[in-house]
């Protein structure tokens, strides 16, 4: 198999199987019917691996990677399923920080062509069964499975995990999950299963109560991670990581109750070496120091609040590159924009990417200094040209903006 054949296969998969990340609502297939048929077809590999399930609006990617790093430090072989990818498809499925083998991906995609006609999987459903099968073939000790969207109807919800966590609940994907925090919390609480411990990382009582009530209904132990006090830190930067660390510590405690050996030293080292152990990038990622250039994939209102708050705490003039997808409520973002900044708005190069000209009236109303670009790279090159050593660049607003930037520039910087 050549790189060209691999890329052709992945491109074919994107075309054949509708992908919510790229195509939006029309690609979303709620429910477990398809994934159940898929898993049956492939011999139910998810039943042959020990899983940990992590959901939530924000923080599930960071928490998943931190937990993987801790378990790796303890000597375990760890599978990690995250989405979306930033640069290459294989980032979604990792074992001990190493991306899924391209040969495996190529071969598995060929099997899609042999599926019975009554199984028409979405992109995410097919990727999910691919992850289960890869982890089974690789003989992982644990597979950490990140929820794709929501919880109750997400295709990852077919697993019976050792323990599950909901990092937090915020407004996001309202067109799918519901208009209120309560409705979204109920959807995310759908990953709670009978007798399986559930960790809650949300700080608001109304969300906590919904998760607790569902846990009681399922006779599942409820653990409130917000009661944990710790001085432990991670190499994943961003003030918001303190909340994710508490969730990870609660997950580790539950795993230790299952006689899984994890020392305090494993926890400390694992948290401090997430980048090295898992290859995770995208959250408050320092791309360069000269000029200081930070990327962050936070993209919903709560995520951007955290990120922009941290930007405001840095005493530098900022060149802020932002781009959004079609369903983003731009007016909400305008109210959050960091101070002491000039802005570069760009269109992400995907079907759902929104051109800044579509919302320029909101930019004008915000009375900010801004420029509009057709691509993220054009915006970055313009910001880099204007940025002095005493200033900084920030890139974000969408996973796709960060992914596009890194794809163009990461290899150059290395």
N, C-alpha and C positions, 0 to 999 in steps of 0.2 A: 504493500500500500504506500502510495506517495502522499506528500502533503497536499498536492492538488486533488487527489482522490478523496482524502479526508475532508477537505473543505467543500468539495462538491456534495459529499454525503450530508454534511451539516447544513449546507445551503438548501438541499432537497428537503431535509427535515423541517426547516423553517417554512418552506413553501407548503409542504403536505399537511403538516399539523399546525392548526391555528395557534398562535402564541399571544397570550394576553399582553405580555410586556411590550410587544411591537404593535399588535393590531387592536388592542383595547377590548371593549366589552364583547364584541362579536365572537371573540375567541374563547371567552370564559365558559367552561362547562362544569357547573356545580353538580355535586353528587358523587357517590362512590361506585355507581354501576360500572362505568368504564374501567376504573382502576381495578375493581374486583375481577372483571373479566380478564384484564391484562395480566394481573398477578396469577390468576388460575392458569392462563395460557403458558406462563413462564415457570410454573411449578411453585408459586408462592414463596419466593426467596425471602420476603419480609418476615416470614414466620421462622426463619432459620438464623436470624441475627438478633442480637440484643440492641434494642433501640432506646434512644432518649429523644423526646419530642419537645421542640421549643417554638412557641408562637408568640404573638404580640404585635403591636403596631410598629414600634421602634425598638431597637436594641437586640432583636433576636439574632441577627447576624453576628454582632459583637459577642453576645453571650455564648452562642454556639462555638465560635472560634476560641474564646477564652477557656471554655470547658474542654474542648478538644486538646488544647495546649496543656492543660493540667493533667488530663488522662495520659497524654503522650509522655509527659515528664515522669509519670508513675510507671512507665514501661509498657503501656497498652498500645495495641494497634487500633487506630481510631479512624472510622469512616466519617466523613462530614459532607452533608448535602445542603448547599446554600443556593439562593437565587436572588437576583439574576446574576449573570456573569458580567464582568467589566470589559474584558478583552477577548478571551477565548472560551468557548463552550465548556471545555474540560475543567474550568475553574469550579463549576457547579458540583462536581463529584471528586472528592479528594480522599486519599488515605495517607495518614501521617504527613499532611502538608503537601503531598505530591499530587498534581493534577491527574485525573483519570487518563489511562492509557488511550492514545488516539486510535490505535489498532482495535481496541475493544469497542470504542465508540463507533468506528466505521463498520465493524462486523455486526454490532447490535442494530444499527440503523437498517442494515440489509434485512434483518428479521422483521422489521416493520412491514416490509412488502409481503410477508407471508401470513399476516394476521387475517383471521376470518373477517368477512365483510360486515358482520354485525358489531365489530369493535372499531370505532372511529375515534381514536384518542386525540386529545388536545396535546399541544407541545409539552405542557407541564406534566400531564399524565404519563406520556411516553418517557420523559426525562426521569420521572420518579421511579418507574419500574426499572429503568436502566441503572439508577443508583442502587436500588435494592439488590439487583443481580450482581453488580460489580462488587458491592460490599461482601456479599455471600461468597463469590468466587475468590476474593482476596483474603477471606478468613479473618475479618476484623473482630476484635474483642467487643467493640461497641460501635454503633452507628448513630451519630447525632443528626437528627432529621429536622430541618427548619421548615415550618409551615410556609406554604407559598402565599396564600391569600385567605384571610379569614380564619377558619378552623374547622367548623362543623362539617362543611361540604368540601373541604380541601382534600385533594387526592392523597396527601400524606397521612390523612386521618384513618387509613386502613390499618396502621400499625397498632400493636399492643405494647406500649413502651414500659420500661422499668420505672420511669418517672417522667413527668411533663412539667413544663413551665410556661407561664404567660407573663412576658416581661412588663407590658403595660398596654393600656387601651387608649387610643386617641382617634380623633376624626380622620379617616382616610378611606378611600374607596367607598364613599357613601352611596354611589350609584349601584353598588353590589351588596354591601353589608348592612345598610340601614342609615338613616339620617341622624340618629342620636348615639351618644356614647353608650347608653344602655343597650340599644339594639346591637351595636358592634361588639360590646362586651359579651352578650349572649352568644353571638356567632363564634367568637374566639374561645369561649368557655366550652364550646362543642368538642374540644379535644380531651375533655375530662372523661375518664373511663372508670368503671367500677373498681374500687380498691387500689387504684394506682395514684400515688401521691402527686399532688399538684402544687407547684410553687407559684405564688402571686407576687409580682414585683411592683404593682401599681400602688400609688400613694393615695388615691382618692377613695373615700369610703363607699361611694355608690358602685364603683367598679369592683372593689374588694368584696362587697356584699354579694354581687351577682356571681362572682367566681366561687365564693364560699358556699352560697346556696346550691349551686350546681354540684359542688363537691359533696355536700351533705346528701343530696339526692342520689349520688352514685356511691355513697359510702367510701369516698376517696379522702385520704388524709389531706388537710389544707394547711399549707405552710406560708406564712406571711413573711416574705423576705425583707420587707421594709423595717422589721424589728431588729434586724442584724446590724451590729455596730462593728466596723472594722477600719483599720488603718492601711490595709493592703492596697497596693496600686498596681496598675498594668502599664505595659508599654503601648497599649492602645490609648492614645491621647484624646482629650475631650472631657470636660467636666462631667458630662452625662454618663461616662463610664463607671462612675462610683455606684450608680444605681444598678448597672449591669453586673458589677462585681458581687453585689449582695445576692442577686439571683443565682449566680454561679456558685457561690458559697453554700447556698441552700440546696442546690442540686447535688453538690459534692457530699453534703451531710446525709442526704437520702441514699446516695449510692453507697456510702460507708455503712449504712444500716443493713445493706444487702451483702455485707462482708467483702466489699470491693476495697482493696487496699490502696489508700491514697494518704500520703503523709502531709504534714503542714509544710514541709519543705517543697513537696511536689506542687502544692497550691501556690506558694509564693513564687517559685521558679516558673511555673506554668503561666501565671498571670504576667510575669515580667518578660516572657519570651514568646508572645503570641505571633508576632510577625515572623520570627525565625522558625517556629514550629509549624505554623499553618499557612504561611504566605498570605495572610489576610491583609488586604489594603482597601482603602476607600473611606475609612472613618478617620477624620482629622489626620489625614496622611500628609506628612511633610515631604513634598516632592523635591524641593531644593531649599538651600539656605541663602543663596545669593542669586536673585533676590529670594527672600522667604516666600515660598509658594505652598499653600495648603489646599488639599482637596477634601471634600466631604460629601458623601452621597445622601445626607439628610434631605428629604424632599417633600414631606408633608408639613402641615402647619406646626405641629409640635416639634418635629425634627429640626425645622428651620429656626424655630425660636431658640432651641438649645445652641445651635451653631452660630447664629447671628449674635446671641448674647455673649458667647465666647469671643467672637470677633471684636465686639465692642470693648472687651476687657484688654485688648491689645492696643497699646498706645503708638499706633503707626497709621499713616495714611494708607488706605486700602484701594486696590484695583480689583473689583469684584466681577467675576465672569459668571453669568447665570443663564440657564436655558430651561425650558419647561415642556411638558407634553400637553396634549389637547385638553385633558380633563382637569388640569390644574386651575384652581381659583386664584388668578393672578392678583386680584384686589386684596386678598388676604396676605399675600406675600409682600405687597407694596407697603403694608402697614408695619412690617417687621424689619425692613431693610436696615443693615448696619449703618452707623454714623461714620463721619469722616471718610467717605468713600466716593469713588466714581465708578460707574457701572458700564459693563459691556454685555449686552444681551445678544444671545445667539440661538439659532435653531438647531436642536439635536437632529442628527441625520437618520431618523427613523420615520416610519409612517405616521406615528403619533406625535412627532415633533412639531411644536408650534412656532411659527415664525413671529419674531418680536413685533413686526409691523401690525400683526393682528391685535396687539394689546398696547400699541404705542400711545393711545389716548390715556391709558392708565399711567404710563411712564411720565407723560406730560403733566398730568394732575399731581403726581407725586413730587414734582418740582425737584428732581434730582439731575445731576450731570450724567448723561448716558450717551452711548453710541450703540448702533445696531449692526449686527454682522450676520452673514449667511451661514457661517460655520463656526464651531467652537475653536478650531485652530486659528482662524483669522482673528477672532477675538483675543485669543491668548497671545499671538504675536504682536498685536497692537498694544496690549497691556504690558507685555514684557519690554517693549520699546519705550514706553512712557514711565515705567516703574524705576525709581532710584533705589540705591542700596538701603536707604533708611525706610523705604516703604515695603509693602507686601502685596502679593496676589492671592486671591481666593477663587477657587473654581468649584461650582456646585449647582444646586437646584434640582438635579435629576441624576439618577444612576447613569443615564446615557451620556450626559455631559461629561461626567468624570471618566467614564469608560472611553469615550471618544478622545478625550485629552490624553489619557494614559497610553492608549493604543498608538497615538501619533508621536508621543514624546518620551515614553519610558525607556525605550531601547536607546534613543539618542543620548539620554542622560547617563545611561550605564556604559 
